[in-house]
Amino acid sequence: MNSFTLDRRNGKIMGVCAGLAQRTGMDVTLIRIAAVLLTLCALGPVGVVAYLLAGWLAEG
């Protein structure tokens, strides 16, 4: 099973978006923009908590 890992080398804060970009093959900038827009427009504090949980639970 291919698990999610953080990409601390290319990450800005914890490496969550960079790790997700590496796993999906998408551009990391698009993932970062989507994460910010979702957090600001839709998810609010839930998005921040989800990001922190992903960073804490992912294999680094």
PATORZA-162168 format. One record per atom (N, C-alpha, C, CB): y, x, z. Coordinates in steps of 0.2 Angstrom, whole numbers, padded with zeros to 4 digits, always signed. Glycine has a CB too. Example, Ala and Ser with C-alpha at 12.3 -4.5 7.8 and 13.67 -1.06 7.14 Angstrom:
residues 2
-0028+0066+0039 -0022+0062+0039 -0016+0066+0039 -0022+0057+0045 -0011+0064+0035 -0005+0068+0036 +0000+0064+0039 -0003+0070+0029 
//
This chain:
residues 60
-0006+0004+0000 +0000+0000+0000 +0006+0004+0000 +0000-0005+0006 +0011+0003-0004 +0017+0007-0005 +0022+0004+0000 +0019+0007-0012 +0024+0007+0005 +0028+0005+0010 +0035+0007+0009 +0026+0007+0017 +0040+0003+0012 +0047+0004+0011 +0049+0010+0015 +0051-0002+0013 +0053+0015+0012 +0055+0021+0015 +0063+0022+0014 +0051+0027+0013 +0066+0024+0019 +0073+0026+0019 +0074+0032+0014 +0076+0027+0026 +0080+0032+0011 +0082+0038+0007 +0088+0041+0010 +0083+0036+0000 +0087+0045+0016 +0093+0047+0019 +0097+0052+0016 +0090+0050+0026 +0094+0056+0011 +0097+0061+0007 +0103+0057+0003 +0092+0064+0002 +0101+0052+0000 +0106+0048-0005 +0109+0042-0001 +0102+0046-0011 +0108+0041+0005 +0111+0036+0009 +0118+0037+0011 +0106+0034+0014 +0121+0032+0012 +0128+0032+0015 +0128+0031+0022 +0133+0027+0011 +0125+0026+0025 +0124+0025+0032 +0118+0026+0035 +0126+0017+0033 +0113+0022+0033 +0106+0024+0036 +0101+0025+0030 +0104+0017+0040 +0103+0024+0024 +0098+0025+0018 +0094+0019+0016 +0093+0030+0020 +0096+0013+0019 +0092+0007+0017 +0093+0005+0010 +0095+0001+0022 +0099+0005+0008 +0101+0003+0001 +0098+0008-0004 +0108+0002-0001 +0099+0014-0003 +0096+0020-0007 +0088+0019-0007 +0098+0027-0004 +0085+0018-0002 +0078+0017-0002 +0076+0011-0006 +0075+0016+0005 +0079+0006-0005 +0078+0000-0009 +0079+0001-0017 +0082-0006-0007 +0084+0005-0018 +0085+0006-0025 +0080+0011-0028 +0092+0010-0026 +0077+0015-0024 +0072+0020-0026 +0066+0016-0027 +0071+0025-0021 +0064+0011-0023 +0058+0007-0023 +0058+0003-0029 +0057+0003-0017 +0064-0001-0031 +0064-0005-0036 +0066-0002-0043 +0069-0011-0034 +0069+0004-0043 +0071+0007-0049 +0078+0004-0051 +0066+0005-0054 +0082+0001-0047 +0088-0002-0048 +0093+0003-0047 +0090-0009-0045 +0099+0003-0049 +0105+0007-0047 +0107+0006-0040 +0111+0006-0052 +0108+0011-0036 +0110+0010-0029 +0117+0007-0028 +0110+0017-0026 +0121+0008-0033 +0128+0005-0033 +0128-0002-0033 +0132+0008-0038 +0123-0005-0037 +0123-0012-0038 +0120-0015-0032 +0118-0014-0044 +0115-0012-0029 +0112-0014-0023 +0117-0014-0017 +0106-0010-0021 +0121-0009-0017 +0126-0008-0011 +0131-0014-0012 +0130-0002-0011 +0134-0015-0018 +0138-0020-0020 +0136-0027-0018 +0141-0020-0027 +0129-0028-0020 +0126-0035-0018 +0125-0036-0011 +0119-0035-0022 +0124-0030-0007 +0123-0031+0000 +0130-0032+0004 +0120-0024+0003 +0135-0029+0001 +0141-0031+0004 +0144-0038+0003 +0147-0026+0002 +0143-0040-0004 +0145-0047-0006 +0141-0052-0002 +0144-0048-0013 +0134-0051-0001 +0130-0056+0002 +0132-0056+0010 +0123-0054+0002 +0134-0050+0013 +0136-0050+0020 +0142-0054+0021 +0136-0043+0022 +0147-0052+0016 +0154-0055+0017 +0154-0063+0015 +0159-0051+0013 +0151-0064+0010 +0151-0071+0008 +0146-0076+0010 +0151-0071+0000 +0140-0074+0012 +0135-0079+0013 +0132-0078+0020 +0130-0078+0008 +0130-0071+0021 +0126-0070+0027 +0129-0069+0034 +0121-0065+0026 +0135-0066+0033 +0139-0064+0039 +0135-0059+0044 +0141-0070+0043 +0135-0061+0050 +0132-0056+0055 +0125-0056+0054 +0134-0058+0062 +0121-0060+0051 +0114-0060+0049 +0113-0054+0045 +0112-0067+0047 +0117-0053+0040 +0116-0048+0035 +0117-0041+0038 +0121-0048+0029 +0121-0040+0043 +0122-0034+0047 +0116-0033+0051 +0128-0034+0051 +0113-0038+0054 +0107-0037+0059 +0101-0036+0054 +0106-0044+0063 +0101-0039+0048 +0095-0038+0044 +0095-0030+0041 +0095-0042+0038 +0101-0028+0040 +0102-0021+0038 +0100-0016+0043 +0109-0019+0036 +0102-0017+0049 +0101-0013+0055 +0093-0013+0056 +0104-0015+0061 +0090-0019+0056 +0083-0020+0057 +0079-0016+0052 +0081-0027+0057 +0081-0017+0046 +0078-0013+0040 +0078-0005+0041 +0081-0015+0033 +0084-0003+0043 +0084+0004+0045 +0080+0006+0051 +0092+0006+0046 +0080+0002+0056 +0076+0004+0062 +0068+0004+0061 +0078-0001+0067 +0066-0001+0057 +0059-0003+0056 +0056+0001+0050 +0058-0010+0055 +0060+0003+0045 +0057+0007+0039 +0055+0014+0041 +0063+0007+0034 +0050+0016+0037 +0048+0023+0038 +0053+0028+0035 +0041+0024+0035 +0055+0033+0039 +0060+0038+0037 +0057+0044+0035 +0065+0039+0042 
//
